[in-house]
Structures are given as structure tokens and as C-alpha cells.
């Protein structure tokens, strides 16, 4: 008689008791899958949102003179060399720091006061390819600015000057073309004029100078504080500051939740293991007569252990598959409420495979002691139950 046939026969004869074991495994595996799927999806979602907010590090000149403002941050004053960073030196050094592989975008800017339509106006010089990469949420009417004579207007400036894409604009007595107008953003950028960095440097007489540099790091891997330390070390004339504190704070909350979830999962797995162990012990006690017969007809101890562990293997596979399905469905239902954000929980074959393997390990580990106890039953003593 084959061991697997005996195990299957035993499972069929003890449906309710075996179902209780499967429920214990489903509880453990389902909880782990649900918490893991929720926390990992939350981390990915938050990383995507982190990327959407653009820069997470601001680099400004080291000076006590603060008079200009950009993006809610006060920028060094416009007077003297100390108010600026050297473009070539700063950008090159930032791109060569120790943690440079974690940097996604380096976007230098020069804030200058220039005459626009007979009035002094703050003009921002930017490298448009890097600036547009840094701010994917920007939407505008018109074409992407590319050339040195292209201008991008904030919504308020366009309304004030009554300009639209395709119009000409006079800046520092030179004619430029308005290629696009930003959609209203509700912040300071609505009142700014954006031009090519080289053009603003030339018009303001500040060649190779920048007022600040925004740095965006890859958020799923970026050691932001280490990047800040590297920049401050390699650029002694600058001060680098980590921004986006609200999003980082939320990331820390998710990390705390992940640790809590791991603790909860460990407790549930322990409970599931106890359920399997106790139920298997009860099953072994009920099968004293059956085990006595097996031993009396020549079954070795190893065969008895194999029978019990084969049952655990079959139940583990069933519990793992059902646990994975229950866990994913539970995550889809609970995740949006727990995370307070829209989360797309995905079916993942790798996670499913690991869930089944974990369930098998759980079932076999929890059944090891009952299997040893069954194997060590005295055949003569067991046969007295006949």
C-alpha cells in the first residue's frame, strides 16, 4: 500500500478535522499575504507619488543674505558672488558624488530681475529638458520650449501681459517667442517667466552662475540624507537641504506599519502552527489503533512519519493556495481603507508560489512532533485498542 494513498484515505475519513487544519494554514498564509501585498503596494505607490512631486533636495549658496523666494523656499540674495553657485563646478560635483547613481535629475536655476514689458520682473533661467523631467505634472498650452529664444509663461504673467503661445515678448530689450503658457498651478510659479538658463545668464551678466539647484532622487532606493551629506561635503560653498518632508513622513509611517504588520503576521503564523500541531496530535491519538496495525504488519517508524508528513504536505498545498487567494482578496478589500489611498493590488505568481511553499513548511514543521509521537507508539500497546 502506497504512503500517499494512505494519507489521502486518512484525509477523506477525517474531513472536518483536516478542514480545521487547512483553516489554520489559510489564516496564517492569508494574513501574511494580505499584509505583505498591502505594505509593498503602499511603498510602491508612495514612491511613485514621491517621484511626482519633483525635487526632494534643494541646493543653495551658503550665505546669510536671504531676499528672494522660489517654490516656498527663500533663496540667497541677488547681490555679490556669494549669492550664486558656479554652474559648471556645482553640477559636475553633484553628478559625481558617492551616491550619484541614486540621483534622477539635477535641475539648476538662475533667478534674475530683468525688464519685461517695461517692468522689472523675476525671470527664472532653467535647462528645459531637465526642468520638464523634474515636473511631470506641468501642463501647458502650446509647444514644449526648446530653443534659446523660447519662453514659458506662468498663468498669472500671461494674463497680466495678455500673451498667448506664438506671441512675441520683449525681455531686456530683446525679442523672444512665447512657446507655451502653464496651466494655473496655484503657487508662485504662476507669476514667473521661464527662459533658457544660458539666455538668462547672458542677459543678466551672470555667466556660469546659478541661484539654486533642485535635485530629484530615485525614491524607492534613494538614501536622501546621505545624498545631502555628500553634496554638503563636496560643495563647501553650498547648503543642501532635504525637502518634501510631508511625503517622507508618510513613508516613515508606512515603514512603521510594515514593521507592525510583520509582528502581527508572526503572531498569526504562530497561532496557525499551534492549530495545526494540536489538531494533528488529536488525529494521531484517534488513530492509535490504525498505527498499531501498520506497525504490526511491518511498517517501519520512518513509514509512519512519512504518512503523517504526507498528510501535512497535502494539507499545506491546499492551505497555501486558498490562503494566497484569501490574502489577495482581503488586501484588495482592506488596503484602500488602511492606506487611505487608491491601491492596485496585483496577483503575483511569485508571491503565490512562496505562499504555497510557506504553507507546506508550516504544515510539515507543525506536524513534526505528532509524526514522531505516532512513530514511537508501542505496537503492542497500540493493538490493545482493537
N, C-alpha and C positions, 0 to 999 in steps of 0.2 A: 504494500500500500504506500502510495507516494505521500510525502510530508505535506505538499501543498494541497492535496485532496483532503487530507485530514483537517488541515487548517480551515479550508473553505467550508467543510462539513460542520466544523465546530462553530463557525461564524453564523451559518444558516440556522443551526439549532438554538443559538442564543442571540437572536436578532436584537432584542431590546437592550440586553446588556452591552452588546457590541455597538449598538447605536449610541449608547451613552458614552462609550469611549470615543467614538467618532465626533460626538458633540463637544467633548473636551478638547480634542485636537482642533476642531473648527474654531472654537472660541479662542484658543491661543494663536493659531495661524491667522485667523481673520483679524484679530486685534492688531497683530504685528503688521500685516499687510496694509490695513486701513491707516494706521498711524504713519507708517513709512511712506506710503503713497501721498498722504496729505502733506507731510512735512517737506518731502523732496519737491513736490509740485509748488508749494508755497515759496520755497527758496528759489526755484527757477523763475517763478512769476515775479518775485520781488527783484531778482537780478535783472529781468527784462525791464521792469519799471525804473530801476536804478539807472540802466542804460539810457532810458528815455529822458531822464531829467538832465542829461548832458554832463557838464563838468562836475567832478567831485573833489577837485583840488584847485585852489587859486594861488598863483604865484605873483607877488607884487614886490616893488622895490622896498628895501629896508630904509625907512625914513620916518621922522616924526611929523612931517608936514602932510596933512590929510585935508584935501579940499574937494576932490571930485568923487562921484559915485557912479558905480556901474553894477547892475544886477543885484542891487541891495547891499553891495559892499563898498565901503569908502576906499578910494584909490589915491595913491600918493599925488601930491600937488604938482602943478604944471611948471613950477619954477626950478631951474637948476638940474644938473646931471643926476642928482640923487633921486629925482622923481621918475627916472626911467631905467629900464634894463637894456643892456646891449642885446639886440635881436640875435645875431649870429652866435654869440657866446652862450646866451641863455638857452636857446632852443637846442643847440647841439649838445650842451651838457645834460639837459633834461632827457634827451633821446639816448644818452649813453650812461645813465645811472645804473646801478646794480639791478634794480627791479624794472628796467626798461621794457622787458618782454610783457609786463603786465599793463603797459600803457597802450591805450587805444588811439587817442588823439591828443595832439598838442596844438592849441589854437592861440597864437599871440595876437595882441590887440594894442593899438595906439589910439588914445583919446586926445583929440586936439580941438582947439577952438578956432574955427575958420569962418570966413564971411560967406554966408549963403543967402542969396536974395536980399542983399544989403543989410543983413543982421548977423550978429555973432552967434554961432550955433556949434554945439558939440558934435563933432564928426568922429566916427569910430572906424579906424582902419583895420581890416581883417584880411586873412587869407581865406577867400570864399570857399574853396574846396574843403578846408578843414572846419570852417565855421558851420557850413551846412551839414557836414557829417556830425558835428558836435550837437546840433539842434535839429534832430529829425522831425520835431513837432512843428517847426516853422511851416506855414503855408502862405503862399503869396499869389497875387495876381500879376501875371507877366512871365518873363523868362528868367531862368537862373542866371545871376550875374557871373560873368567870366572874365571880361577884359578889364584893362586898367582904367578905361573911361566909363565903366558901368557903375551905377549907383542903385542901392536898395534902400527904400524909404520905409520908416515906421509909419503905422496907420495915422497917427496924430499929425506928424510932419506933412504927410501927403495931403491931408485935409486942410491944414493951415496954409500950405503953399499952393493948394489947388493943382496938384500934379498927379499924373497917372502914367502907367507904363508907356514908354515911347516918347514922352516929353523930354525936353532939354532942361537942365538945371545949371545955374552958374554957381561955381564954388571957387572962391579965391580968384575971381576974375577969369576962370577957365570954364569952358562948356563941357558938360558931361551928359550922359544919357541915363534916364531913369528906366531901368530894365524891369523892375518889379516893385510892388508895394506889399508889405507884410499885412496879413490879416491881423485885426486887433488882438493883442496878447494880454492886455490888462496890466502891463508892467512898464518899467522905464524904457524898454526897447521900442514902445510905440512912439516915443518922442525923439528917436535917434536916426541919424543918417549913416548908412554903412557904405564904405568905399574900399577899394583895394588897399592893402596895407602899404605897398610901395608908393602908391599915389599920395596917400595922406602923409607919409614920411617926407616925400618931396615937397608937398605944398606947405607943410609946417616947418620945414628946415630941420627935421629931426631924423635924418637918415640913420638907419640901423638902430633906431630906438623903439621900444615898446613900453606901454604903460602897465600892462599885466599879461599874464599867460594863463589860460584856462587849460587844465589837464583832465582828460577823462580816462579812467582806468577800467579794465575789464572787471566787472563787479563779482562774477562768480569765483574769480581766483585772486582778485587784487588785494594785496596787503597795503591798504591805503596809508596807514600810519607809517609803515616802513618806506613807502614812496616819498611821503612828506619829509621824513628824516633824511633820505638820500638827497632830495633836492636842496634842503637847507644846508646839508654838508657840502654839496658840490657847488652851490651858488651862495657864497657868503654875503653877497650884496642884495640878496632877495629873502623874502619870507614866504614860505609855502604853508598854506592852511587848508585842512580838510573841511569841505563843506557838505551839503546835503545831509545835515545831522538828523533830520526827521526820518529820512529813509533808512539811514544807518541804525537809528534807534529801533525802528521796526524790525530790521534784520536781526538785531540783538534779541528782540522779543521772540522772533521765530526760532532762533538758536536755543533760547531758554525753553520754548515749547518742545523743541526736538529732544532736549535732554529729559524733560518731564515725560514725553511720550516714550522714550527708551525705558525709563523707570517703570512706567505703567505696563509696557509690553513685557518687561522682565517678570513683574508680579503675575501677570495673566498667564505667561508661559509656565511659571512655577505652579500656579493653580491647575492648569491643564495637565501638567505632568503628574500631579498628585491624583487628579481624577483618573487618569489612565492607570497609574500604579495601583490605586485602591480597587478599581474595577477588575483589573487583571488578577489581583490577589484573590478577590471574591470568586472569579471564574475558576482559578486554579483549585480553590477549596471545594468548589462544586464538582470538579472533575477528578477528585481523588480516586474514585472507582475506575474511571476510564484510564487514568495514568497507570494505575496498578496493573490493569490488564495489558497495556502496552509494554510495561516493564517485564511482566511475567512471560510474554511471548517473544522476548528477546530484544526489545528496543533499548538502545543504549541511552545513557544520560544526555549525550550530545543530540540525539534524535528528539528527545523530549524538549530540550531547549530550542531546537530548530523549529519544532511545531509551534511553540508559543511565540517565538520571534517572527515566524512567518505570518501568523495572525496579526501581530503588531505591524508588520510591513504592509499587509493588505489594508488594514485599517488606516495606517499612516497615509497611504496613497489616496484613499477615499477622503480622509480628513483634509489633506493638503489641497486637493482640487477644490473641494467645497469651501475650504477656508479662504482660498485665494479669491474665489468668486464672491463670497460674502464680504471679504475685506474690501475689494474694489467697489462693490455696490454700496457698502457702508461709507467708504471715502467719498464717493460721488454724492451721497446724500448729506453727509455731515460736513464735508470740507468747506463749502461756501459759508456755512454758518460759523464754523470755528475760525476761519481765516478772515471773515468779513471782506472777501474779495472773490471775484469770479475765478474759479479754478477748473481747468480741464484735466480731470483725472483720466489717464490713459491706461488701456490694457497693455501690459508689458509681459511678453513671454518669458523673459529672463527672470523677472520677479516671480512669475508663476512657477517656473522651474525651481527656483530657490525655495519657494513656499512649500512645494511638494517634498523636496529634499529635507527641508527643516522639519516637516511633519513626520517624515519617516524616521529621522534621527530622534525626534521627540518620542514617538511611539516605541521604538526599539529600546531607547535608554530607560524609559519609564517601565518597560516590561522586563528589563534585565533581571531584577530581583525576583519577581514572580516566576520567571522562567527557571532560575537557579533553584528556587524553592520546589518547583514541580519536579525538576530533575533529581533532586535529593530525597524525594519521598521514598520510604522503605516499601518495596513491592509487597512484602508480606503484610505489612500494616495496612497498605492501601487496599489489598484484596479483602480484608475483613469488612469493607464497606459493601461488598457484593451481597 
